[in-house]
Amino acid sequence: MKLAALTFLLLGATMAACDTEDLTPKKVPVEVRQTLLNIFPNASNIEWERQGQNYEAEFYLTAVDHAALLHASGNLLMYKHQVTNQSLPEAVKTTIARKYPNYSVSQAERLVIGTETLYQVEVSKNDQSEWLVLSITGEERPHLAYWD
């Protein structure tokens, strides 16, 4: 788990420091494209970006927005997809209600890094927004960058 956290932290720093470049599928290494399609065989409307040595794919799967980050070698680093506010784990909802009273959830995503499942949540109140990364048990993970 510490390795996954460190990996995500480094990836966040790398992604923030690098410009992104939109790519046609032909400019994405075949290993990267094949890994994505092996893991998400029904992915549709795939759009690619290069971020340093990594490739981000944004796509639809069963009418839900997804994104996956893959290394140039073809290794899947992490992926995420939108979830409804109602489907958030009770522990996540409890943490938000306790630490962010009067905020409402604007967006929620399930994030998977290796074997760890996390939730990214944007909460808003008036003109204020907070971007949170929480474990399945509702623990905030401030050291992990929010993957936008």
N, C-alpha and C positions, 0 to 999 in steps of 0.2 A: 504494500500500500504506500509506503514511503517513496518507493521508486516511482510509482505512478504519479504521486503528488509532485515529485521533483521533475519528472518528465513534463507534466502539464505546465508547471511553472516556467520551465525553460522554453517550452513551445509557445507559451503566451508571450514571453519576452521576445522570442524570435519573430513571432507573427506581428507584434507591435512595431518592431524595428525594421521590418522589411516591407517594401512595396509589394502589392499584389499585382499579378498579371493575368488577365483573362486569356484562356487558351482554347484552341479547338481540340477535339479529342485526339487528333493525329499528333499533337505536340505533347501529349501526356504519355509517359512510358507505358508500354504494353503491360508490364507487371502491375502497375498501379491500376490501370483500367480493369485488368483481369481480377485483381483482388476485390475491387469494389463490386464487380458483377458476380463473383463467387459468393460474397457475403450478402449482397442485396440483389438477387437475380431479377427481381421485378422492378428495379429502379427505372424511373422514366424522367424525361426532360433533364438529363444530367448536364450541368454546367460546371466547368473546371476553372480553377485559379491556381497559379503557382505562388507559393509563399516561401521564399528561400529554397530549401531543399525538399519542401513538403508540397503536397498537392491537396487542395480542398475541392471536394465535389459537393455541389448542392443539387438535390434531386427530390422527386416525389416518390413515395411508396405508399400505396393504398390511400391516396389523396392527402397525405400528411407530409409537410416539409421535413426534410432530413438534410444533414450535412455530415460528411466524413472527412477526416484528415488522415492522409496517408503519406508515409515517407517515400522518397524516390525509389527505394528498393522494393516497394510494394507492401510493406508492413502497415497494417491498420494501426494508427496511433490512438484515435478516439472517434466517436460519432455521437450525434445528438439528433433528437426529433422533438417536435412540438407535442405538448400534452395539454389536456384541459386542466383548468384550476381544480376541478372536482376530483381529478385522478391523482393529484399530489398526495403523497403519504401523509397520514394524520400528523406524524411527528414534524414534518415540514410545515404544515399548516399551523400547528401549535407554535412553533418557533416564530413564524412570521407574525402571528397575532400577538404574541408576547413582546417581541422586540420591535415591532413596527406597527403599533396600534394606529388605527385610522388610515392605514395604507391599504390599497387594493392591489391585487396581482394583475399586472398588465400583460405579462407574457410568462409562460412556463415551458421549460424544456427538460427532457430526461437526457442526461449526459453519461456516456459510458467510456471509461478509460481502463483498458485492460479488463479486469474482472470487477471493478468498482463502479457502482451506479451512484450518480449524483444528480442533483436537480439545480438548474439555473433558473432563477426567478427574478423578473423585474417587478419591483413594487413601486407604486406611485401614490403621492398625496399632493394635491394642489399642483404646483409646478415642480415638485421635487420627485426625483426618481433615485432608486437604489438598485444596484445589480448585485445579486447574491448568488453564491454557490453553496449548496447545503448537501450534507450526506443524507442517506435514506433515513437516518435516525434523527434528522433535524439539526445536526451540528453544523454551524457555519464554518466554512472553509475560506477565511479571508486571504490565505496565502495562495489560493488558486485564482488565476485570472479568469474572468468571465469571457467565454468564447462567444464573440459577437458574430 
